[in-house]
Amino acid sequence: MPKGMMLKSDGFASNLYDPGNEFTLKNFCAERGIPYTDTTIPVGLDTFSDYGVAFQERMVPELEDRYVVSVSRLSDGFSLELDNGETVKARRVILAIGISHFEYIPANLANLPPELLSHSFKHHELEPFKGQNVTVIGGGASAIGLAGLLKDADCDSQLVVRESNLEFHSSPNGNHRSKWKQIRHPQSGLGPGMRSRFFANAPNAFHYLPERLRIEAVKRSLGPSGGWTTKEKVVGRVPLFLGYSAERAEVRNGKACLHLRAKDGTARELLTDHVILGTGYRVDLGRLKFLSPEILSGIKAVERTPILSSTFESSVPGLYFVGIAAANSFGPVMRFAFGAGFAARRLTETMMKSVSRNRASVAAPSVVTMSK
């Protein structure tokens, strides 16, 4: 996320999780004197990042910050090679790898060279784009927020969106909601509504739905939308090409030339210094090059995502997936920080049961890998 962006999730839905629920974002903000409310004050990226570092230092000070470059099978577990040449053996491996392996770049734009095309997740600093013409493609929070922040950075930005309208979260007004509204549109960590409440609070029940229904729900639920704080930064400030799709792209005179097509068939060209794709993420196990071919071939998958048990375990015994890679198994909540609570509790229970079973033997440790 670029500097200056706000989280789309509310404060109460942006916690990290410790057993006693003692170090919430609210408690962190109170310690640091940072203004906080559960719903009406947006959470800044800097605040959330500082909270994450403070949480790590307090809760897991023994964390070793290393890249895992390869994971291979052993007869009794796994062997992990680290970027410093060290090898670690473990009975179980939890892949908490986030989204950085799974950026989606449409094939019809992938021919543009890196100096003209990039994905939104690569950009934290926007100053290098000052004075340039930059086109952002996408209608989600990343694309909308990025277009507004580029404008703030004195960049000539525009936004290309496939849909005919931009969607934004409703801004909280602090007014009391009637009992009827609370019943019909209950609040949840994923926003108001019965469906969001189910996705947020019942990932275990979601897991037992038929596979076809789960995959369809993940595809269609909680679609692209901007946070309420980004509306004023974009609407009326950034040129919008609504209802246009990028059919293809080419290099012309050192710039990217986008060939756009409207829903009514109207064609137009857009010449720009750089294209940033806010096109989201698609899980693809084949992109996890640090996993050995033996492991990859042993993971049962549907639509290139791992099929997981009720304990997040894949078909390779001892290998677990959490985060966006677990969404088709446990629902859209796995794409958000709010889903970390369920994942943390379920995996902790699973690991502790395994430790109890292996207490009589000398066992290698379980390992959580955070790989980019």
LINMOGI-V713099 format. One record per backbone hydrogen bond with DSSP energy under -1.0 kcal/mol. CO is the residue of the C=O (numbers start at 1). NH is the residue of the N-H. If there is no record, write none. Layout:
co: <CO CO>
nh: <NH NH>
This chain:
co: <2 5 11 18 24 25 26 27 28 29 38 43 44 45 46 47 48 49 50 51 52 53 54 55 56 60 64 67 70 71 72 74 77 78 79 80 81 81 82 86 88 90 92 93 94 95 99 102 106 109 113 113 116 118 119 120 124 126 127 129 132 133 133 134 135 136 137 140 141 142 143 144 145 146 147 148 149 150 151 154 155 156 158 159 160 161 161 163 167 178 179 180 181 186 188 193 194 195 196 197 198 202 203 205 206 210 211 212 213 214 215 216 217 226 227 231 234 234 239 241 243 245 248 250 252 255 256 257 258 259 260 261 262 266 268 270 272 274 275 276 277 280 284 285 287 288 290 292 293 300 302 304 305 309 312 313 316 318 319 320 323 324 326 326 327 331 332 333 336 337 339 340 341 342 343 344 345 346 347 348 349 350 351 352 353 354 358 367 369>
nh: <5 45 14 21 28 29 30 31 32 34 12 7 48 49 50 51 52 53 54 55 56 57 58 59 60 63 66 83 81 292 79 77 74 90 72 88 69 70 85 82 80 78 367 320 369 322 102 282 109 112 116 117 275 277 122 123 3 129 130 132 156 273 274 158 276 160 278 144 145 146 147 148 149 150 151 152 153 155 154 131 157 134 136 241 138 243 244 243 226 182 183 184 185 193 191 197 198 199 200 201 202 206 207 208 209 214 215 216 217 218 219 220 221 169 230 235 237 238 159 161 263 261 259 257 255 252 272 250 270 247 268 245 265 262 260 258 256 135 118 137 120 104 287 288 289 291 71 296 297 307 305 285 302 312 321 309 319 93 314 95 326 327 329 330 331 334 335 336 339 340 343 344 345 346 347 348 349 350 351 352 353 354 355 356 357 358 361 94 96>
